[in-house]
Amino acid sequence: MTTPVLRRVVRRETHSPRSVAFALVVLLGIVLALYVAVELILALASQPSLLVRPMSALQWLAGLPSNAPVAAAVAGGLIAAALGLWLVVLAVSPGRLSKHEVDAGGRVAVIDNGVLASALAQRVSDETGIARDRVTVGVAHRSVDVTVRPGAGIPIDETEVTALAEAEIASLKLARPVRTRVRVERHDEEEKAA
């Protein structure tokens, strides 16, 4: 990655825009503004309101601190603060897509986590002789979780599987290092049957 344009392209491919959250908040604001506008128009035309008259709502809101129980006011304030904090965090933090950046000899490629997990599971299956459907791999942004479920009586060395997984990850040349975790699960029923 030598050029800023290439870095920007990779970032766009690996990070999620906040379009859905932004659209949802804007849509909610538009609906609320339209509702207030309709209520104001109905109040000015001396028509009955849809839910509540604007002046009644403002009077209720102004009298809320003295009329509401303290616990309800505190709970409402905490909910509003948590919602506001969540929106601020959502606006500031980058969204991550389930993809990893791979160095491809002077070029950059982006690989999906599902493809990475499939390649890793296939390598572990091929090297250990365990059926492919007995190897489960989960890939996250910072970690890889390999779960092997060998059949009854089949010996499996956890360090060997860890070395295989780490070798496969190293061969892919991921831009950011990931932590590898390997688990070997054996079901008691299978062991008793053997």
DACOR-V329224 format. One record per run of one state. SS is the DSSP state (hx for helix, st for strand, lp for the rest). FROM is the first residue (numbers start at 1). TO is the last residue. If there is no record, write none. Layout:
ss:SS from:FROM to:TO
ss:SS from:FROM to:TO
//
This chain:
ss:lp from:1 to:3
ss:hx from:4 to:14
ss:st from:15 to:16
ss:lp from:17 to:18
ss:hx from:19 to:44
ss:lp from:45 to:53
ss:hx from:54 to:67
ss:lp from:68 to:69
ss:hx from:70 to:92
ss:lp from:93 to:94
ss:st from:95 to:96
ss:lp from:97 to:98
ss:st from:99 to:104
ss:lp from:105 to:106
ss:st from:107 to:112
ss:hx from:113 to:128
ss:lp from:129 to:131
ss:hx from:132 to:134
ss:st from:135 to:139
ss:lp from:140 to:142
ss:st from:143 to:148
ss:lp from:149 to:157
ss:hx from:158 to:172
ss:lp from:173 to:173
ss:st from:174 to:174
ss:lp from:175 to:178
ss:st from:179 to:184
ss:lp from:185 to:187
ss:hx from:188 to:193
ss:lp from:194 to:194
//
